[in-house]
Amino acid sequence: MKLITAIIQPDKLDEVRESLIKAEITRITVTRCTGHGQHQREDQGEDMFRGQLIVPDLVPKIRLDIACNDEFTDIAVDAIVAAAKHGDGHIGDGKIFITALEECIRIRTYERGGKAI
Amino acid sequence: MKSIRFPAALAAAVLILSAPSFALAQPDPGTPPIDSGATAWMLTSTALVLLMVPGLAMFYGGLVRTKNVLGTMMHSFAAMAIIGVIWASVGYALSFGPNILGGFVGWNPKMLFLADDTSAYRINGGVSCIPELVFAMFQGKFAIITPALIAGAFAERVRFRGYCVFIALWGLIVYCPLAHWVWAPDGFLLKMGAQDYAGGTVVHISAGISALVCAIYLGSRRGYPQTAMHPNNLVMTMMGAGLLWVGWFGFNAGSSLGSNFETARALTVTQAAAATAALVWVIIEAIHHRKATSLGLCSGILAGLVAITPAAGVVGVSGAMALGALASLLCYFTVIAKTRLGYDDSLDVFGIHGVAGIFGALALSLFLRHENAIDLANRFGPNWSVGHQLGVQAMAVGIAAAYAAIVTIVLVVLVDKTLGFRLDPVRENAGMDHALHGEHGYGLLNLQ
C-alpha cells in the first residue's frame, strides 16, 4: 500500500478531482495548506533585498492525500499530473510524494490492510 | 506640453458642464414649501434602499462556492458603481422626464447630470414638495438593485467586463423605459391604471424574466446538476437576507413619497407579508423534508417581500399575509421544478423574484383595501371591477415581461458575441475570484 501526497495549485483542484474520478479513484482527502517552494523564489528573484533578508511569503496550495493499493499508484499519479499542469507545465504546479503505507484500518468494521482502502 | 493641456481641458469641461447651475441658482417662486418630515423620511429611505445592495451581495455571495465569492459580490457592488454613474448622468432624465419618442422614454434636459439642483418634486397633491434630487437619488437606488438582482441567475460563470457592459446597456434600454412607463406622471402603464406601488413590475418582474432569459442562453455551470454546488457561507447569506428585509422598508414605505398614514400602511404590510412568507416556507419544508432550513427561511422572507412590493399601498394586513403565504407556496414549488426542467437559474432569481413578482402584481387585485377599490372605481367609472383590474394588471405584467425578455436576449447575444459574456471552462473551473480578479475571499477556511 502507498500513501500519495500531492501538493497542487488551488485553481486546479476541480480538474484534478475530475481526472481522479475518471480514473476511478474516488477516496481522497483534501486540505487547504500553505507553503513555499521554488515558485516563491522565482517570483522574488533574490533572497536579499536592499540589504535585508527576505523571508519567503506563504503561498496557498491544496494538499491531496490518497491511500491506495500498489497497482493503483501509477494510475493516480498519472491522473494528478495530467490535470494539475498549467499548459505545458509551470513552476509552482506542485509536487507528488509517495510513501510506503504500513497499515490501513476501516473504523466501522475493523478490516485491515488492502481491503480496507 | 501634454501635461499642461490636459488639466486645462478638464477645467474647461467642468466649467461648461456646471454652467447651467449658475443660471438656476434660485428656486422657482411658485414652488410649494418643502415638507421636512417627508424629506427626512425619503432621505432615510434612500439610504435604506442602498443598504439592500450590500445585503444582496452578502445574500448571493454566501450562496456560491468559495472560489466565486468575491466575483459574485463584485456583481452587486459593480452595479452601485456603474448604474450610480449612469443614473446621475442620463438615467434619471430618461426615466422621469416628459414623454418623448411617443412615450417610449422620457427626457428632461434640465436633469442631465442632475443639473437642476433647486427643482422641487411635488407631493401630497402639489401642496408641498421634497427636493427633486432626493427623489432622483431614491429612484437611483432602485435602478442599481435591479440589474444586480439578475446577476444571481448567471452566478459563477460570466466574465466581469461582459457583465459590466451588459448591466450598463440593460439599465439604459430596459430599466429606464420601464420605470418611465410605470412611474412617470405621463407613463402609459400608469395612465392605464396599472397598480405597481414599489416596483413589482419594474424591478422584480423585469429582473426575474431577464434572469431566466440569461440563464437559458448562457447555459448551466459546468457539472450542473450532477455536481453538488454547496453554498460557501450560509451565515453571510442570512445576514444578507436580514439586511434586505431592513432595507425593504425604505423600498416600500419610501415609495409612499411622503410621511403619513400611507407610509405607515406600506411599512406594516411589508412586515406582515415577509413574516408570513418566512413562516409558511419553513412550515412547508418541515412537512416536506422534516427539517426547517436557514436558506428556506431566507427564501421565504424574499418571496414575501417581493410579492408585497407591487401591493404595499393598496392591500391591508390580512391581504398582505395571504399574498405572503401564497407567494411562498408558489416559489417553493417553482424552485423544485427548476431542477426537473434543467435550466440553471443558479440563485433562483426567476424562481423567487420573477414568480413572486408576477404573483403579487396580479393577486393584489383580489386583496384590494376597500378604500383603494372605491378610489379606483371612482377613477375608472362604473365599468370598473376586480376582474377589470386583474386584466389591467395582467396586461402590465405581460408588457413588462415581454419587453424585458426581448431586449435582454438581444443584449445578451450582442455582449456574448462581441466582448464575451460566458466564462471559458478553464477559468470557470479555476473560479472567478482567481481567474478574473486575482484575489481570494478567505484565508485557510473552507474549500468548496
HADDOCK unambig.tbl for C-alpha pairs under 7 A between the chains (distance, minus, plus):
assign (segid A and resid 11 and name CA) (segid B and resid 430 and name CA) 4.12 0.50 0.50
assign (segid A and resid 11 and name CA) (segid B and resid 431 and name CA) 6.92 0.50 0.50
assign (segid A and resid 12 and name CA) (segid B and resid 430 and name CA) 6.23 0.50 0.50
assign (segid A and resid 14 and name CA) (segid B and resid 429 and name CA) 6.33 0.50 0.50
assign (segid A and resid 32 and name CA) (segid B and resid 444 and name CA) 6.18 0.50 0.50
assign (segid A and resid 32 and name CA) (segid B and resid 447 and name CA) 6.87 0.50 0.50
